[in-house]
Amino acid sequence: MTHAHGGSGERTFIPLNICVLTVSDTRTLDDDRSGDTLVARLEAAGHRLADRAIVPDEVEAIRGKMAEWLQREDVDVIISTGGTGLTGRDVTIEAARGLFEKEIEGFQIAFFLVSWPKIGTSAMQSRATGGVARGKYIFCLPGSTGAVKDGWDELLSKQLDYRTRPCNFVEILPRLAEHLKREGR
C-alpha cells in the first residue's frame, strides 16, 4: 500500500486487499448472503478481495484462518461476519482477541451507535469488535446481512477510504507494524 496525493490537497483513493471470513456451522459459499453482501460492497468501493473463506464456530478454526491471512504480504484487512453474539457457539471475538496487539474499542462503540436507532436495546447483544494484528486490521461484524450492511456502509467504507477526513484507518496502516520491525519480527 502506498500513499497517493493529488495536486491540490485532494487525496486519491487507495484500494486495500481485504479478506472476508464467514464464521458459521451451517453456511456454504452458495448461501452465504452476509459474505456475498460484504464482498459486493468492498469491491464496489474499489477494494480488492484478497481471499474468502467459511470456517465453523470454533476458536481454533477462526484464529487459524485469520493467522494464516496475517502472514500474507498481500492482505491489509480481515473482516469476519458471524459469531459475535452471546451464545455458547459465538466465539469469533475470543478467537480474534487472541491475535490482537491493540483493540480498537471505538469500533465497538461506533457499531453500537449505528445499531441503536435501528434495533434499540437489542444493540447490546452485539460484540462487534476491531483490532490490529501484525500491521493489519481485523474487524468482526455480526452475521446478519443488515449488520454487515450497517458495519460496512456506516463505518468501514468511510474509515477504509484514504479520502476520509479528518483521519482514517488507511493513512496509519503503514505504521501499524513499526514495533514488529524494531523487534525484528
C-alpha positions as CSV (number, residue, x, y, z in Angstrom):
1,M,0.0,0.0,0.0
2,T,1.4,3.4,-1.0
3,H,0.2,6.9,-0.2
4,A,-1.2,8.9,-3.1
5,H,-1.9,12.6,-3.1
6,G,-3.4,14.8,-5.7
7,G,-2.0,18.2,-6.5
8,S,-4.5,20.5,-4.7
9,G,-4.7,18.8,-1.4
10,E,-7.2,16.2,-2.7
11,R,-6.5,12.6,-1.8
12,T,-6.6,9.7,-4.2
13,F,-8.4,6.5,-3.3
14,I,-6.1,3.7,-2.2
15,P,-7.5,0.2,-2.8
16,L,-6.9,-2.2,0.0
17,N,-6.6,-6.0,-0.1
18,I,-9.4,-7.4,2.1
19,C,-10.1,-10.9,3.2
20,V,-13.7,-11.9,4.1
21,L,-14.2,-14.7,6.7
22,T,-17.7,-16.1,7.4
23,V,-18.0,-17.8,10.7
24,S,-20.8,-20.4,10.6
25,D,-21.5,-24.0,11.3
26,T,-24.1,-24.1,8.6
27,R,-23.3,-21.7,5.7
28,T,-21.7,-22.6,2.4
29,L,-20.5,-20.3,-0.4
30,D,-23.8,-21.0,-2.1
31,D,-25.9,-19.4,0.7
32,D,-23.5,-17.0,2.5
33,R,-25.6,-13.9,2.0
34,S,-23.7,-11.8,4.5
35,G,-20.3,-12.7,3.0
36,D,-21.7,-12.0,-0.5
37,T,-23.0,-8.6,0.7
38,L,-19.6,-7.7,2.1
39,V,-17.7,-8.8,-1.0
40,A,-20.1,-6.9,-3.3
41,R,-19.7,-3.7,-1.2
42,L,-16.0,-3.8,-0.8
43,E,-15.5,-4.4,-4.5
44,A,-18.0,-1.7,-5.4
45,A,-15.9,0.7,-3.3
46,G,-12.8,-0.1,-5.3
47,H,-11.1,-2.5,-2.9
48,R,-9.8,-6.0,-3.8
49,L,-11.0,-9.3,-2.4
50,A,-7.7,-10.9,-1.3
51,D,-9.4,-14.2,-0.2
52,R,-12.6,-15.5,1.2
53,A,-13.4,-18.5,3.5
54,I,-16.0,-20.0,5.7
55,V,-15.0,-21.7,9.0
56,P,-17.0,-23.3,11.8
57,D,-17.8,-21.6,15.1
58,E,-14.6,-22.9,16.7
59,V,-11.8,-20.7,18.2
60,E,-9.0,-22.8,16.6
61,A,-10.6,-22.6,13.1
62,I,-11.3,-18.9,13.2
63,R,-7.9,-18.0,14.7
64,G,-6.1,-20.3,12.4
65,K,-7.6,-18.8,9.2
66,M,-7.0,-15.2,10.5
67,A,-3.4,-16.1,11.5
68,E,-2.8,-17.5,8.0
69,W,-4.0,-14.3,6.4
70,L,-2.0,-12.2,8.8
71,Q,1.2,-13.8,7.4
72,R,0.4,-12.7,3.8
73,E,2.0,-9.6,2.4
74,D,-1.0,-9.0,0.1
75,V,-3.5,-8.6,2.9
76,D,-4.3,-5.3,4.6
77,V,-7.6,-6.0,6.3
78,I,-9.6,-9.0,7.5
79,I,-13.4,-8.7,8.0
80,S,-15.3,-11.5,9.6
81,T,-19.0,-11.9,9.8
82,G,-20.8,-14.1,12.4
83,G,-20.1,-15.5,15.9
84,T,-20.2,-12.1,17.7
85,G,-23.2,-12.7,19.9
86,L,-23.6,-14.1,23.4
87,T,-24.4,-17.8,22.8
88,G,-22.0,-20.6,23.6
89,R,-21.0,-21.1,19.9
90,D,-20.3,-17.3,19.5
91,V,-16.5,-17.4,19.8
92,T,-15.3,-15.1,17.0
93,I,-14.4,-12.3,19.4
94,E,-12.4,-14.6,21.7
95,A,-10.6,-16.0,18.6
96,A,-9.7,-12.6,17.2
97,R,-8.7,-11.0,20.5
98,G,-6.1,-13.8,20.9
99,L,-4.4,-12.3,17.8
100,F,-4.9,-8.5,18.6
101,E,-1.9,-6.4,19.6
102,K,-4.2,-3.5,20.0
103,E,-8.0,-3.4,20.3
104,I,-10.0,-0.6,18.6
105,E,-12.5,-0.1,21.3
106,G,-14.1,2.8,19.4
107,F,-15.2,0.4,16.7
108,Q,-17.5,-1.5,19.1
109,I,-18.9,1.8,20.4
110,A,-19.4,3.2,16.9
111,F,-21.1,0.0,15.8
112,F,-23.4,0.2,18.8
113,L,-24.3,3.9,17.9
114,V,-25.1,2.8,14.4
115,S,-27.3,-0.1,15.6
116,W,-29.1,1.7,18.4
117,P,-31.5,3.7,16.2
118,K,-32.4,0.6,14.1
119,I,-32.7,-2.1,16.7
120,G,-32.8,-0.3,20.1
121,T,-31.8,-2.1,23.2
122,S,-31.1,-5.3,21.1
123,A,-27.9,-3.5,20.1
124,M,-26.4,-4.6,23.4
125,Q,-26.3,-8.2,22.2
126,S,-23.6,-7.4,19.6
127,R,-19.9,-7.7,20.4
128,A,-18.7,-6.3,17.0
129,T,-15.0,-5.6,17.5
130,G,-12.0,-4.3,15.8
131,G,-8.3,-4.6,16.4
132,V,-4.8,-4.5,15.0
133,A,-2.5,-7.5,14.5
134,R,0.8,-7.8,12.6
135,G,0.3,-4.5,10.8
136,K,-3.2,-5.3,9.6
137,Y,-6.8,-4.6,10.7
138,I,-9.3,-7.2,11.8
139,F,-12.9,-6.3,12.1
140,C,-15.5,-8.7,13.4
141,L,-19.1,-8.0,12.4
142,P,-22.3,-9.8,13.3
143,G,-23.6,-12.4,10.9
144,S,-26.9,-10.8,9.9
145,T,-26.9,-9.2,6.4
146,G,-28.4,-6.0,8.0
147,A,-25.5,-5.8,10.5
148,V,-23.0,-6.3,7.7
149,K,-24.5,-3.5,5.7
150,D,-24.5,-1.2,8.7
151,G,-20.9,-2.1,9.6
152,W,-19.7,-1.5,6.0
153,D,-21.9,1.4,4.9
154,E,-21.8,3.4,8.1
155,L,-18.3,2.7,9.4
156,L,-15.8,0.6,7.4
157,S,-16.4,2.1,4.0
158,K,-15.5,5.5,5.4
159,Q,-12.6,4.5,7.6
160,L,-11.1,2.3,4.9
161,D,-11.2,5.2,2.4
162,Y,-8.0,7.3,2.4
163,R,-10.0,10.3,1.3
164,T,-12.0,10.4,4.6
165,R,-11.1,13.5,6.7
166,P,-10.0,14.4,9.3
167,C,-8.4,11.0,9.6
168,N,-8.9,7.3,8.6
169,F,-7.5,3.9,9.2
170,V,-5.7,3.8,5.8
171,E,-3.3,6.7,6.5
172,I,-1.9,5.0,9.6
173,L,-1.8,1.5,8.0
174,P,1.9,1.7,7.0
175,R,2.8,2.5,10.6
176,L,0.8,-0.3,12.4
177,A,3.8,-2.7,12.3
178,E,6.5,-0.3,13.4
179,H,7.1,-2.3,16.6
180,L,7.5,-5.5,14.7
181,K,10.3,-4.1,12.7
182,R,12.0,-2.8,15.9
183,E,11.6,-6.2,17.4
184,G,12.9,-8.0,14.3
185,R,9.7,-10.0,13.7
